[in-house]
Amino acid sequence: MQAVMPNTRLARTLNWVELAGSKLPHPFTLFFYLVLLTIGLSALFAWLDVSSLHPISGQQIQVRSLVSGAGLEWFVTHFTDNITRFAPFGLVIVMAIGIGFAEQVGCIFAALRLMVTRVPKATLGYAMAFTGIMGNIASDAAFIIIPPLAALVFLAAGRHPLAGFISAFTGAAGGFSANLLIGGNDVLLAGITNEALLSVSDQLQVSPVSNWYFLIVSVFLLTLAGGLVTDYLIEPRLGRYQQAQQQDALEPLSERERKGLRYVLYASLAFWGLITALVVPEASPLRNPDTGGLVPSPFMSGLVTIIFFYFIVIGLVYGFTVGTLASEADIPVILNKATQVVIPFIVLTLVIAQFIYMFNWTNLGAILAIKGAELLKLSGLSAFPLLVALILLVAVLNLFLGSASAKWSLLAPVLIPMFAFLDISPSVVQMAYRIGDSATNPISPLFPYLPIMLSFIAKYKEDAHVGTLFAMALPYSIAFLLLWIAQLGLWMLLDLPLGPDAASFSISLFQK
C-alpha cells in the first residue's frame, strides 16, 4: 500500500492551494472576466493618458482604449483572426489527433507496457522529469506530447498517473530553458539580446551557446529535484490511484502485440531514417537557406508536422498488424475519437485568444514590462541581489505575460544596458531572465496550454480543476526557482563560464 503524505504544514498548504484554486471560475469564465477587465483597464488608463518610453525607438507607448472607435474596429475585424492565428490552436489539434490515433489503436499503451517491464518503477519520476526537460527542444509540442504519455507510463507501472503527468509537465514547462542541446529558443533570445547590446557597444555579442554550460548542469539538477518532489511530495499526497490495483499485475504482451511492436520499430527506423536522409545534405530544403544549419530551419519549424505523421504511421502499422484497424474505413472513425480531447480546448480558445491579443493591442503588457524594469533600475541593489530581483520580477511577470520572446523584447533594451554599465555580462542577464521566465510557467493562470492540461488530467480525476493542477505544480516551481537561483549564485561565486563564449560574469568594458 502506498504511503500517504502526513498532515504536515506543507500538506496543509497544498490542500489550501487546491481549495483556493477550486474557488476560481471555470477557465472559460475566468478568461471572459479577464477580457472584461482588459476592456475596462484600457479605457481607464487611456483616459489617464498612461504611457511609457519605448526602450528601442524612444517613442512614447500609450495605452490604447478598446472602448473607442479604433478599439471597436480592431475587435470586429480581428475576432476571427485572433482565433486562427493563436499559436497553440493548430498545434494542440494536430498533436492531439496524431497521438490520439496511435493511442486509440493500442500502439502507445502496448509500447508502454513493454517499457515498464524493463524500467525500475522507482526511477520513473526522474525519467519523466528528464524527458519533459529534454522535450522542450520541440518547443511547445512538448506540452502536448510528453505529459499524457508520462501519465500512461505511470499507470502501466501501477503508480498514480497524475504523478507521472505532473512530473513531465513541470519538467517541460518549469524547465523550459534547460536542455543538453541548443534549440530555437536559444537562438531567438540571443538575437534579441544582441539587438539590445547595440545601444551599449558594438564590441559585445552573445551567441546561442552563451548559456549552454549552465543549462547542461541545470538539466541534471532539475531532473533530480523533479524526481524527488514527485516521489516524496506529490505521489504520497495523491495517494493510491483507484484503478492502480488493476495495473499492478500487467498482462504479458500477446504474440500479436509483440509482432505489432516489432513492425512499429521497423517503421520507426524507416521513418526517421528517411527524415535523416532529407536533413543531412547541406543543400536540403529542410536546412536554413542562409547558414545551412538546423537551428533555426524549416526542419525545426516543421517538427510538429513530422511528429504528427510519425504517430499516424506507427498507428497504421500497429493497428493493421494487431487487428484494431480492420480496413481503411476504420481510420476516420479512430481519428474522430482522437479529436474528443481537444473539443473543450477549441471552445476555450474563443476567449483565450481574444484576451491575449486584446492585452497586446492595448499596450498594457508592454507598459507593465517596461515599468517593472525601471523599478529594478531604481532599487540600488548590488549585482547578485539585483539579479535575484530580476528573476523574481520576471517570474511574476510570467504569470501575466506568456511569451518568452515578447517579454525579453521589451525588457532587454532596458536591462541589458543597465547591467552592462554595472559590468555584468549580458549572458548573465539573459540567463537570469530565462530562470524567471521558466520557473513559474506551470503555475501561470494564463499559460496558453492550461485548458488542454486540465482536459488531460480530467481523464484520471473527473473533478479536476485549476486548483488541482496548481497544487501539484507549485512545489516544482518553488524547487526549480530556488535551485536555479542557488546555481546562479554558485556560478557567480566561482566565476564559472556560462557557455563556450561567456568567459566571465564581468565584462570589464566600462572599468577605468
N, C-alpha and C positions, 0 to 999 in steps of 0.2 A: 504493500500500500504506500502510495507516495505521500511524503510529509507535507503538511500544510504550514504556511508561514504563521508563527505565533503572533499574538496580538501585541506587536511592538509599536513604537511610535511611528516607524516607517510604514508599517502595515496600515495603521490608522490614517496616516497622511494620504497614502494611495487610495484608501477607501473614500476619504473625503474628496479627493480629486475626481474619482469616478462618480461620486454622488453629485458633486457640483456640476460636473460635465453633463450628467443626466438631466439637469435642470435647463440646459441650453436647448433652444428650439431645434427642430429638425433642420439639417443643413440647408434645405430649400428655403425655409422660413428665415434662417439666420442670414443668408446672403440677400434675401429680399429686404430685410431690415437694413443691411449694410448699404444696399442700393439707395434706400430712402435717406439714410444718414449721409451718404455721399452727396446726394442732391441738396440736402439742407445745408451741409457744411460748405459746399461750393458756393451756394447763394450767399451765405453769411460772410465768408472770407472774401469773396469778390466784392461785396458791399463795403467791407472794411478795408479794401484795397491792399490785402496781404500780398506781399511779393518777396522775392529773393533774388540775389545776383547770381546769374549762371556762372559757374567757375571756369568754363571754357570760352564762351562767347562774350562774357562780360555784360550781356543783356539782362534786363530785369525779367524774371519769370513771375507772372501774375496768375493768381487763381482765376480760373475761368468758370463762370456760373452755368450750371445745367438749367437753371431757371431763367433762361434768356432766349432770344431768337436764335442765336448761334448754337446754344445748347440743344434746343428742340430740333433744329435742323440736323445737327450731328447725330442725335439719338435716332431719329426716324430713318436716316439714310444709312446708318451703320449697324442697326439692330441685328440684321441677318448676318452681315459680315463679321460682327463680333463673335458669333457662334461658330461660323465655319472656319475662321482663322485662329480660334482658340487652340493653342498648340496641343494640349492633352486630348482634345476631342477625337481627332482621327487616330492618334497613337493608341488610345485606350481601346477604341473599337477594333482596330486591326489586330492588336496583340491579343485581346481577349478572344477574338474569333479563332485566331491561329492556335493558341494554347488550348482553348476550349475544345477545338476539334480533336486534337491529339488526346486530350483527357477523356472526351466522351467515348472514343473508340476503345479506351482502356490502355493505350500505349504508355502514358505517363505513370499511372499507378503501378503497372507491371514493372516498369523500369525502377521505380522507387522501391518496390518490394524486393527486387533483386539487390538494390544498393544497400538497403538497411540490414540485410543479412550479412554484409561484409564490412560495414562501418560500425564501430562500437557506439552504442547508444549514448554513452557518457560524453562523447566528443561532438555530438550533433549540434549543440548550441554554438560551439566555437566554429564549426564548419559552416553553419548557416550565416553567422555574422561575417565570416571571411568572404563567403560567396556574395553576400549583399554588398560589402565594401568593394570587392573587385568588380561586381556587376555594374557599378556606375560608369565603367568605361563605355557602356552602351547608352549613357546619359539617361534620359527619362524612361527609357524602355525597362530599366532595371526595376522600377517600382511596379510595373505591370507583370513582369515575368517571374521574378525571383520569390517574393513573399508568398504567393499562393502555392508555389511548388514547395517551398520550405514547410508550409503547413501540412502538405501531403506527406512529406518525408517524416515529420514528427508523428503524424497519425499512423503511418505504416509501421513505425517503430514502437508503437504503444505509448507514446508520450503525447502531451497536450498539444494539439495542432496550433493553437494560438501562441504558444511559446515559440514554436518554430517560425510562425508568421512574423511576430514582432521582432525576433532576433534578426531576421533577414531584412525586414522593412527598416528598422533603425540603422542597420549596417549600411543599407543603400542610401537612406535619407540623411541620417546623422553623420555618417562618414563619407559624405558625398565628395569631398575634396581628396580624400586619401585613395591612393592606388599605387600598385607596383609599376604600372605603365603610364605613359604620357597620353592624355586624351584631349578631346576638343576643348574642354573647359580650361585646361592649362594654356592652350594657345589663345583662347578668347580673352582671358583675364590678363595675360601678359601683353597682348596688343593694347588693351585699354590702359594698362599701367604705363606703357611706353608713350602713348599719346599724352598722358598727364605729365610725363617727365620732360617733354619738350619745353614746357614753361619754366623748367629749372635749369637744365643743361643738356646739350646735345652729346655730352660725353657719357651719360648714364643710359643704360639699357638693361632690361631683363629679358629672359628667354623663357620658352615653355618649360625648361628644366630647372628654373631658378629655385623652385621649392621641392625638387624631386627627392633629395636625400631625406628631408624632413618627412615627406609624405610616405616614403617607403617604410620608415620606422613607425609612422602613425598607423599603418595597416595592421601591424602585429600588436601594437599596444591596444588599439580599438577592438581588434578581434578578441584579445584576452579579456578586456573589460566587458565586451558584449556577451561573451560566453559565461563569465562569472555572474553578471546581472541576470541572465536567463536562468542559470542553474540554481542560484541561491536567493533570488528575489522574486522573479516573475513566475516561474513554474510552481514553486511552493505556494504562492498566493493564488494561483489559478486552481490548484488542487487537481484531483484526478478527473480526467475527461470522461464524460458519461459513457461514451462508446469505446473508450480505450480497452475495456475488457474484451471486446470483440477483436481487437487488433493485437492482443498480447501474443497469441499463437498464430503467426502468419501462415497461411496455407502455402505450401511449396508451389512454385510455378508449374503449370502443366507443360507437357511436351510441346503443345501447340503454341503456348505463350512464349516458351523459350525459343521456338523457331521464329516467332514473330519478332522477338527482340534481336535475334541474330540478323534477320533481314533488315531491321532498323539500323543496326550497326553498319551493315554493308552500305545501306542507303546514305547514312550519315557520312561515311568515309567518301563516298562518291560525290555527295553534295558539296562538302567542304573542300574536297579536292578540286572540284570544278571552280569554286569560288576562289581558291588559292591560285589556280592557274590563270584566272581572269585578273587577279590583283597583282601578281608578281611582276609581269613585264613592265618596264619603265614607261612604255607607251600606252599602258592600259587606260581606257576611258574612266576607270574607277579611281585612278590616282589624281592627285592635284594637278591640274593642267599647267600650272606655272612652276611649281617646285618639284613635281614628280613624287612627292611624299604622300603619306596616308592620313596625316593629321594637319589641317583638315583636308577632306577629299570627298568625292561622291560616294566612295565606299562607306565612310563614317556616316555621312548624311543619310545613306540608304540602308543602314544596318537594320533598321526596324523592318523594312521590306524584305530583306534577306532572311531574317529570323522568322518572319511570318511564313514565308514559303517553305522554310525548313520544317516547321511544325506541321504544315499541310502535307508535305512529302512523307514524313515519318508516320503521320496519322493514316495516310492512304496505304502505305506499305504494311503497317501493323494491322489495320482494320481488315484488309482483304486477305491477309495471311491467317488471322485467327477467326475470321468469320463475323466480326461485328459490323462489317460492311459486306452486304451480300451482292450489291450491284451499284452502279453509278447513281441510281435513283435514291439511295440511302444518303448520299453525300450532302445534298441540300437540307435533308431532314436533320442530320447531325449538326450542320452549320447553324441552323435555326436554333437548336438547343444551346449551342455555344454562345449565342448572342444574348441570352436571357440575363446574364450577369451585368451587362452594360446598359440595359434599359434604364435603371434608376439614374445612372450617370448622365445619360443623354438628357433626361428631364432636368437634372440639376444644372447642366451646362447652360440652360436658358437664363438662369440668374447669375451663375458664377462668372460667365464670360462678360455679361453686362457690367457687373461690379468692377472687375479688373480693368476693363477698357474705359469705363467712366472715371475711375480713380486716376488713371493715367492722363486722360484727356483734360481733366480739371487742373492738373499740375499739383494736386495735393501731395502726391507721393514724392515728386521731385523736391518740393519745398521742405517737406519733412526730413528728407535725407540731408539736404544742404544745411538746414538749421542744426541738426544733430552734430554734423561735423564741426560746425562753428563753435558749438558748446565745448567740444573736446579741445579745440584750439585755445579756448579761454580758460581752461582748467588749471594750467600752470604745473601739471604733473611732470615728473621725470620719466625717462624712457620706458622702463618696464610697466610701471603703473599706467602710463599713458596708453601703452599697447593693450593692456588688460581692459582699460576703459573703452578703447576702440572695439575690442572683441565683444564686450558686453553691450555696447551701443548697437553694433551690427546684429547681435543675437536678438535684441529687442526689435530692431527694425525688420528683421526677417519674419517676425510674427505678422507683419502687416504688408510687407513688400516681398513677393515671392522670387522674382527673377534675380539671379546672382549677377548677371551681366548688367542689368539695368541699374541695380544699386551701385555697383562698382563704377559704372559710367558716371554717376552723379557724385560719388564720394571721392574717387581717385583724384580728380583735379584739385580738390581741396586738401586731402590728406597727404598725397604724395609730396607736394612742395613743402607742406608744413613739417613733416617728419624729415625730409631731406635737409632742411635748414637746422634740424636738431642732430644732424649727422647719423641718422638711422636709415639704413639701406631700404630702397623701395621694395626689394624682395621680401624683407621682413614685414613691412606694412601690408603687402599683398597677402602674405601668409596669415597674419593676424586677422585680416578681413575674411579669409577663407574659413578660418576656425569658427568665427561668429556666424558666418553665413550658413555653415553646415549643421552645427550642433543642435539648433532649435528647429530644424526642418520637421522632425517627427511630431512636434507639439504645436505647430502653427495652425491655427484655425482656418487660415486662408491658403493652406497648402493645396495646390491645384488637384492633387490626387487623393485628397481626403475622402471625398464621397465614394470613389471606387474602392478605397481601402476598407471603408465601412461595409460595403457590399460583400467584400471578400470575407471579413470576419463574421458577418451575419450567417454564413454557412455553418459556423461552428457555435455561434451564440446568437440565438434569434433575437434576443432583446438588446443586442449591442447598440451602443450609441457613441457619440463623440467622446463622452467621459470614459468609456471603456477603453478606447484607443489611447487617449491621453494618459490615463492612469498606468497603462502598460508601458508607454513610451517615455514617460517623464524620467524614470531612473536612468535610462540610457542617455538621454540628452544631458542630464546633470553630470553623469560619469564621463561622457565624452568631452564636455566643456572643461571640466576641472582637469582631466588628464591632459588635454591639449594645452591648456594654459601652463601646467607644470612642465610639459615637454618644451614649450617655447622658452620658459624661464631657464631651464637647464641648458638649452641650446645657447641662450644669450650668455649665461654664466661661463660656459666653456668656450664661447666664441666659435662654435662649430659652423661650418658652411651649410646653408640650407639646400644648396644644389651645386652642380659642377661649375657654374659660372657665378656663384654667390659666395665669394671668398670670406666676407666679413660682414658683421652686423653694422659696423661703422663704415660709412662711405668716405669719410675724411676729405670731402670735396670742399667744404667751406672753412676748414680749420686754417688758422693763420700760421 
